[in-house]
Amino acid sequence: MSTIELLSRPIAFHRAYVDLGLGITGALMLSQCVYWRTRTSNPEGWFYKSQAEWQQETGMGRREQETARKRLVQAGFLEEDRRGVPAKLYFRVNTEALESALAALVVSMAESANQECTGKPSSMAESAIQECTKAPNSAGGKRQSITEITTETTSEITAERTSGPDRPDSIQPPSNESDQDAPEPSRPNAAIQSGKHWGTAEDLMLADGMWSDLAGQLGDDSPRQPNMAAWANSVRLMRERDGRKIIHINALWHWCRQHTFWSANIQSPAKLREKWSQLAMQRKQEREIPKSNDIESHNREVGMSWAHRRSGSTGETINHER
């Protein structure tokens, strides 16, 4: 494929969104959200998009995506909903909030322009709003909203290799949103997958349990839910590469949760894997200390019993079998 062909499918970026205080990345993500809101099969406007898909479409990395999402949610333009097991993040544009903000922006821009020309405000702002929100389109007189106008010039923004069934450039008919769930190469045994991180149902179950233990221990101080694909991936690596059994991973994790020192230092499967040898050795040593103390105590009791018998005193009978 030539360079020209690679650049033949641009992403529509609406400059006006930057003036809403969203920054470049926030405006770019909002442009994409507005584009997808009318192209999802969900009647309520919800659509699913993975972190990998956002990066393929916009070029934004994980941190840029998180910053953009945070700005959009704080501004009230974007709603998020985590659903299912494993959890998937769904998005929906709050059209009422966006329409209101865009209308206020048009008023402000129109008044500023009129004051520059005449030195006084007029009805120019109201006319500008009507022109943007009520003007008939060329298809047959249907009135459009501001958000509909912003998506009118959006072209096919994603190459065929990243297409999902609900995307306009797909040759397949639209279906439910779950068909978009595999942006990465699928693995038959994967119950969760995100990029290079994946795990089986067994790995994910243990990872979920480990997170529940940690969140319950920390209470209100617990961090936000981690990337469960990465947690399941660490569990899988411990099984496949390190030869650990699920029961042993779970046992060592619970020991760390109850330990005065390691409970604060082992708070993820990756850290558990990194420190495994040290943790296993210390756990073994601490479990052997009580046994040693019991033997010494028993020997002292036996010695005292023999001393009583030799002196003619009656003493307590000691069982010599251990």
C-alpha positions as CSV (number, residue, x, y, z in Angstrom):
1,M,0.0,0.0,0.0
2,S,1.4,3.4,-1.0
3,T,1.8,6.3,1.4
4,I,-0.9,8.2,-0.5
5,E,-3.4,5.4,0.1
6,L,-2.5,5.3,3.8
7,L,-3.3,9.0,4.0
8,S,-6.5,8.8,2.0
9,R,-8.9,8.2,4.9
10,P,-8.6,11.2,7.3
11,I,-10.2,11.6,10.7
12,A,-12.7,14.4,11.0
13,F,-11.6,16.8,13.7
14,H,-13.9,19.5,14.8
15,R,-12.0,22.6,15.8
16,A,-15.0,24.1,17.7
17,Y,-14.6,21.4,20.4
18,V,-11.2,22.8,21.4
19,D,-12.9,26.1,22.3
20,L,-15.1,24.1,24.8
21,G,-12.0,23.7,27.0
22,L,-11.2,20.1,26.0
23,G,-7.8,20.5,24.5
24,I,-6.6,18.8,21.3
25,T,-6.9,15.3,22.6
26,G,-10.3,15.9,24.2
27,A,-11.6,17.5,21.0
28,L,-10.3,14.6,18.9
29,M,-11.9,11.9,21.1
30,L,-15.2,13.8,21.2
31,S,-15.2,14.1,17.4
32,Q,-14.9,10.3,17.2
33,C,-17.6,9.8,19.9
34,V,-20.0,12.0,18.0
35,Y,-19.3,10.1,14.9
36,W,-19.9,6.7,16.4
37,R,-23.1,7.7,18.4
38,T,-25.3,7.4,15.3
39,R,-23.6,4.3,14.0
40,T,-24.0,2.0,16.9
41,S,-26.8,-0.7,16.9
42,N,-27.6,0.2,20.6
43,P,-30.9,2.2,20.7
44,E,-29.7,4.2,23.7
45,G,-26.5,5.3,21.9
46,W,-24.0,3.2,23.8
47,F,-21.0,1.9,21.9
48,Y,-18.0,-0.2,23.0
49,K,-14.5,0.7,22.0
50,S,-11.3,-0.8,23.4
51,Q,-8.1,1.1,24.2
52,A,-6.4,-0.5,21.2
53,E,-9.2,0.7,18.9
54,W,-9.0,4.2,20.2
55,Q,-5.2,4.2,19.4
56,Q,-5.7,2.7,15.9
57,E,-8.3,5.4,15.1
58,T,-6.8,8.5,16.7
59,G,-3.2,7.7,17.3
60,M,-3.6,8.6,21.0
61,G,-1.7,6.5,23.6
62,R,-3.1,5.2,26.9
63,R,-2.2,8.3,28.9
64,E,-3.6,10.6,26.2
65,Q,-6.8,8.6,26.1
66,E,-7.2,8.7,29.8
67,T,-6.6,12.5,29.9
68,A,-9.1,13.1,27.1
69,R,-11.8,10.8,28.7
70,K,-11.3,12.6,32.1
71,R,-11.9,16.0,30.5
72,L,-15.0,14.8,28.6
73,V,-16.5,13.2,31.6
74,Q,-15.8,16.2,33.8
75,A,-17.4,18.5,31.2
76,G,-20.5,16.3,31.1
77,F,-20.1,15.5,27.4
78,L,-19.3,11.8,27.8
79,E,-20.8,9.0,29.9
80,E,-19.0,5.8,30.7
81,D,-20.4,2.5,31.8
82,R,-18.4,-0.6,32.7
83,R,-20.3,-3.8,31.9
84,G,-19.9,-7.6,31.9
85,V,-17.3,-10.1,33.1
86,P,-14.6,-9.4,32.0
87,A,-15.6,-5.8,32.3
88,K,-15.8,-3.7,29.1
89,L,-16.0,0.1,28.9
90,Y,-19.0,1.5,27.0
91,F,-19.4,5.1,26.0
92,R,-22.3,7.5,25.2
93,V,-22.4,11.1,24.2
94,N,-24.5,13.4,26.4
95,T,-26.1,15.2,23.4
96,E,-28.1,17.7,25.6
97,A,-25.0,18.9,27.4
98,L,-23.0,19.1,24.2
99,E,-25.8,21.0,22.3
100,S,-26.1,23.5,25.2
101,A,-22.3,24.1,25.3
102,L,-22.1,24.5,21.5
103,A,-25.0,26.9,21.5
104,A,-23.4,29.0,24.2
105,L,-20.2,28.9,22.2
106,V,-22.0,30.1,19.0
107,V,-23.6,32.9,21.0
108,S,-20.3,34.0,22.4
109,M,-18.5,34.0,19.1
110,A,-21.4,35.8,17.3
111,E,-21.5,38.5,19.9
112,S,-17.8,39.0,19.8
113,A,-17.8,39.2,16.1
114,N,-20.7,41.7,16.1
115,Q,-19.1,43.9,18.7
116,E,-15.9,44.0,16.7
117,C,-17.8,45.3,13.7
118,T,-20.4,47.6,15.3
119,G,-19.3,48.1,18.8
120,K,-22.7,46.9,20.2
121,P,-24.5,43.5,20.6
122,S,-27.5,42.7,18.4
123,S,-29.6,39.7,17.3
124,M,-26.7,38.3,15.4
125,A,-26.1,35.6,18.0
126,E,-29.7,34.3,17.9
127,S,-29.5,34.2,14.1
128,A,-26.3,32.2,14.2
129,I,-27.8,29.6,16.5
130,Q,-30.9,29.3,14.3
131,E,-28.7,28.9,11.3
132,C,-26.7,26.1,12.9
133,T,-29.5,24.2,14.5
134,K,-32.5,24.7,12.3
135,A,-31.2,25.1,8.8
136,P,-32.6,22.4,6.4
137,N,-30.1,20.1,4.8
138,S,-29.7,19.4,1.2
139,A,-31.3,15.9,1.4
140,G,-34.9,17.1,1.9
141,G,-35.6,19.8,4.4
142,K,-34.9,17.9,7.7
143,R,-33.7,20.1,10.4
144,Q,-30.3,19.2,12.0
145,S,-28.8,19.6,15.4
146,I,-25.3,21.0,16.0
147,T,-23.9,17.6,16.7
148,E,-25.4,16.2,13.6
149,I,-23.9,19.0,11.5
150,T,-20.5,18.3,13.0
151,T,-20.6,14.6,11.9
152,E,-22.0,15.4,8.4
153,T,-18.5,15.9,6.9
154,T,-17.0,12.9,8.7
155,S,-15.5,10.5,6.1
156,E,-14.7,6.8,6.5
157,I,-12.2,7.3,9.3
158,T,-10.9,3.8,9.9
159,A,-9.1,1.5,7.5
160,E,-10.7,-1.9,6.6
161,R,-8.3,-3.8,8.7
162,T,-9.8,-2.3,11.9
163,S,-13.4,-2.5,10.8
164,G,-16.1,-4.0,13.1
165,P,-19.6,-5.1,12.0
166,D,-21.1,-1.9,13.2
167,R,-18.7,0.3,11.3
168,P,-19.8,1.9,8.0
169,D,-17.0,0.5,6.0
170,S,-17.8,-3.1,6.9
171,I,-19.3,-5.4,4.3
172,Q,-21.2,-7.3,7.0
173,P,-24.6,-6.2,8.2
174,P,-24.7,-4.5,11.7
175,S,-25.2,-6.8,14.6
176,N,-24.8,-6.6,18.4
177,E,-21.9,-4.7,19.9
178,S,-20.2,-7.9,21.2
179,D,-18.9,-8.6,17.7
180,Q,-16.4,-5.7,18.2
181,D,-14.8,-7.4,21.1
182,A,-11.6,-8.7,19.4
183,P,-9.3,-5.9,18.3
184,E,-6.3,-8.2,19.0
185,P,-5.5,-11.6,17.5
186,S,-7.8,-14.1,19.2
187,R,-6.5,-16.9,21.4
188,P,-8.8,-19.9,21.8
189,N,-8.3,-20.3,25.5
190,A,-8.4,-16.5,26.3
191,A,-11.2,-15.4,28.7
192,I,-9.8,-11.9,28.7
193,Q,-7.3,-10.1,26.4
194,S,-5.9,-6.6,26.0
195,G,-3.0,-6.2,23.7
196,K,-0.3,-8.7,24.6
197,H,-1.9,-9.4,28.0
198,W,-4.3,-12.3,28.2
199,G,-5.4,-15.1,30.5
200,T,-7.7,-18.2,30.6
201,A,-10.9,-18.4,32.6
202,E,-8.9,-20.0,35.5
203,D,-6.4,-17.2,35.4
204,L,-9.1,-14.5,35.4
205,M,-11.0,-16.1,38.2
206,L,-7.9,-16.1,40.4
207,A,-7.0,-12.5,39.4
208,D,-10.5,-11.3,40.3
209,G,-10.3,-13.1,43.6
210,M,-6.9,-11.5,44.3
211,W,-8.3,-8.0,43.5
212,S,-11.3,-8.6,45.8
213,D,-8.9,-9.6,48.6
214,L,-6.8,-6.5,48.1
215,A,-9.7,-4.1,47.8
216,G,-11.4,-5.6,50.8
217,Q,-8.2,-5.2,52.8
218,L,-7.6,-1.6,51.8
219,G,-11.3,-0.5,52.1
220,D,-11.7,3.1,51.3
221,D,-8.0,3.4,50.5
222,S,-8.1,0.9,47.7
223,P,-7.1,2.2,44.2
224,R,-9.3,2.0,41.2
225,Q,-9.7,-1.4,39.6
226,P,-6.5,-2.4,37.7
227,N,-6.2,-3.8,34.2
228,M,-7.6,-7.3,34.9
229,A,-6.1,-8.5,31.6
230,A,-2.6,-7.7,32.9
231,W,-3.4,-9.3,36.3
232,A,-4.6,-12.5,34.6
233,N,-1.6,-12.4,32.3
234,S,0.7,-12.5,35.4
235,V,-1.2,-15.4,36.8
236,R,-0.9,-17.2,33.5
237,L,2.9,-16.6,33.3
238,M,3.3,-18.0,36.8
239,R,1.5,-21.1,35.7
240,E,3.0,-21.6,32.2
241,R,6.5,-20.3,32.6
242,D,7.3,-20.7,36.3
243,G,5.4,-24.0,36.8
244,R,3.3,-22.7,39.7
245,K,-0.1,-24.2,40.5
246,I,-3.2,-22.1,41.1
247,I,-3.6,-23.4,44.6
248,H,0.0,-22.4,45.5
249,I,-0.4,-19.0,43.9
250,N,-3.5,-18.4,45.9
251,A,-2.0,-19.7,49.1
252,L,1.1,-17.4,48.8
253,W,-1.1,-14.4,48.0
254,H,-3.2,-14.9,51.1
255,W,-0.1,-15.3,53.2
256,C,1.1,-11.9,51.9
257,R,-2.3,-10.3,52.7
258,Q,-1.9,-11.4,56.4
259,H,1.8,-10.5,56.7
260,T,2.7,-7.3,58.5
261,F,5.4,-6.4,56.0
262,W,4.5,-8.0,52.7
263,S,0.9,-7.0,52.8
264,A,2.0,-3.4,51.9
265,N,4.7,-4.5,49.4
266,I,2.9,-7.3,47.4
267,Q,-0.2,-5.8,45.9
268,S,-0.4,-7.3,42.4
269,P,0.2,-10.7,40.8
270,A,3.2,-9.2,38.9
271,K,4.9,-8.3,42.2
272,L,4.0,-11.7,43.7
273,R,5.8,-13.3,40.7
274,E,8.8,-11.1,41.0
275,K,9.3,-11.8,44.7
276,W,8.1,-15.5,44.7
277,S,11.4,-17.1,45.8
278,Q,11.9,-14.7,48.7
279,L,8.3,-15.0,49.8
280,A,8.2,-18.8,49.6
281,M,11.4,-19.1,51.6
282,Q,10.3,-16.7,54.3
283,R,6.8,-18.4,54.6
284,K,8.5,-21.8,55.0
285,Q,10.8,-20.5,57.7
286,E,8.0,-18.8,59.6
287,R,5.9,-22.0,59.5
288,E,8.8,-24.1,60.8
289,I,9.5,-21.9,63.9
290,P,6.4,-23.0,65.9
291,K,7.3,-26.7,65.2
292,S,10.7,-26.2,66.6
293,N,9.4,-24.5,69.7
294,D,6.9,-27.4,70.3
295,I,9.7,-30.0,70.1
296,E,11.8,-28.1,72.6
297,S,8.9,-27.7,75.0
298,H,8.1,-31.4,74.7
299,N,11.7,-32.4,75.5
300,R,11.6,-30.2,78.6
301,E,8.4,-31.9,79.8
302,V,9.9,-35.4,79.3
303,G,13.1,-34.4,81.2
304,M,11.1,-33.1,84.1
305,S,9.0,-36.2,84.2
306,W,12.0,-38.5,84.5
307,A,13.5,-36.3,87.2
308,H,10.3,-36.6,89.2
309,R,10.2,-40.4,88.9
310,R,13.9,-40.8,89.9
311,S,13.2,-38.7,93.0
312,G,10.2,-40.8,93.9
313,S,7.7,-38.1,93.2
314,T,4.6,-38.9,91.2
315,G,4.4,-36.8,88.1
316,E,2.2,-36.4,85.0
317,T,2.6,-39.1,82.4
318,I,4.1,-37.7,79.2
319,N,3.4,-39.3,75.8
320,H,6.7,-39.7,74.1
321,E,5.2,-40.2,70.7
322,R,5.1,-37.1,68.4
